[in-house]
């Protein structure tokens, strides 16, 4: 088989830079047969049979989906949470970050697999697992619970307020809430009035990333990083398994919980990778319409996906080419740059305020302001202002990504489960309605923190960031289980994940499952049974912990038993 049959010619591949949609008349397509060389339909409708998998473009033409994930990760774990952990505990735990990033790399690439193979979103795929479509609705609820809180807009606004006051030389802006409200309004207009929502988001995130990395380098040079800082980071990167006991207790544990979740992106936001690659036109997603804003023209989204036969050599080779391309895009723009960013931000915190500051544990805002003050002392007010404004912008990019992602996830689920049965309801209209509701609800939370008095005084930036932690990590554990089942038992053998990826998915269930089990145990002991002390704040024996851990281990063994049998781990060269 020649390379020309698999890869796009240069002129054809360029069109992927702005995303590709190739409408197709599905009424002329037969249903895919219920045979072993096609994906299983499960409890959903049959897929359309279509062996015309698009040819594979070059990497430089498809960069984008993982840049959005990178933009969200930079503002969350990489600028705030991981530097805060290092400031409080030192570099001994740095190894946990790269372990978390590589775990996310495996899981995200598997989130992409079904969409590349069929064009369906991962949520439509999950609905095939049972007749009630439990998992899509479960993850819709998990998404709203985790990301309803406008924490990143709050922190971004706080940094912007501080920068304005620093420039003015006095406190001209006393509250962060008006700035946060303006930011949310800007996000609504930016997404709602775009032609293609994905394209607008991608361009904005890439622009902020190109601004943020030079800023970090300038701040790092001004901070005067030493060989000792670099040596401590290098040692921490290979100190696998080491961690101070204080990290697993008290106020540190919630920060660790969400920092592990945000070793990259986090929570159900990872599932949006399936939706972004579909709107970009990856694989069979090229035949699915995109979400358009008010100024755009609706593109038809089919009610079900497309299936190719793994016995068709050309189709299978192209699919494997797309899997390899998607993994390279994820590796180059998400993994490498996210690791580089945390090398810089943690070296920066070490060079400015040092490590071993337990009083800063959980105080992300205080940590950044302390760094800014040191930068001012060493290089002048200009660097303090640029650092705070840059941090505010990258956190704003996180909030922008979250608003798009939450709306995109809920919109996809609501449309495919309810709206597609009514021809007057389009995916774009569903997106716009939910965008308005979500932004409006976030504004209400911020307004309540501003004028609500003592009853709402807890709704401050640090609280709004950390409140999502328990739900975020638990949802990651759950979808690791579901994706593992989906990509082994519902895809034909030639399109399944290879064994190393299957082992990676098992590891994700171990890592995220342990954090979930420990968090649930502590919640039951403290809030359900009224316990306190070491039994809550340390990993001490208790019957409740034994039961919860047993359920976690049981779920792992069940998935392994269902997916590691003969043939399930066979798939593929990628």
Secondary structure, 3 states (H helix, E strand, C coil): CCHHHHECCHHHHHHHHHCCCCCCCHHHCCECCCCCCCCCCCCCCCCEECCCCCCECCHHHCCCHHHHHHHHHHHHHHHHHHHHHHHHHCHHHHHHHHHHHHHHHHHHHHHHHHHHHHCCCHHHHHHHHCCCCHHHHHHHHHHHHHHCCCHHHHHHHHHHHHHHHHHHCCCCCCCCHHHHHHHHHHHHHHHHCCCEHHHHHHHHHHHHHHHHHHHHHHHHHHHCCCHHHHHHHHHHHCCCCCCCHHHHCCCHHHHHHHHHHCCCCCHHHHHHHHHHHHHHCCHHHHHCCCCECCCCCCCCCCCCCEECCCCCHHHHHHHHHHHHHHHHHHHHHHHHHHHHHHHHHHHHHHHHCCCCCHHHCCCHHHHHHHHHHHHHHHHCHHHHHHHHHHHHHHHHHHHHHHHHHHHHHHHHHHHHHCHHHCCCCCHHHHHHHHHHHHHHHHHHHHHHHHHCHHHHCCCCHHHHHHCCHHHHHHHHHHHHHHHHHHHHHCCCHHHCCCHHHHHHHHHHHHHHHHHHHHHHHHHHHHHHCCCCCHHHHCCCCCHHHHHHHHHHHHHHHHHHHHHCCCCCCCCCCC
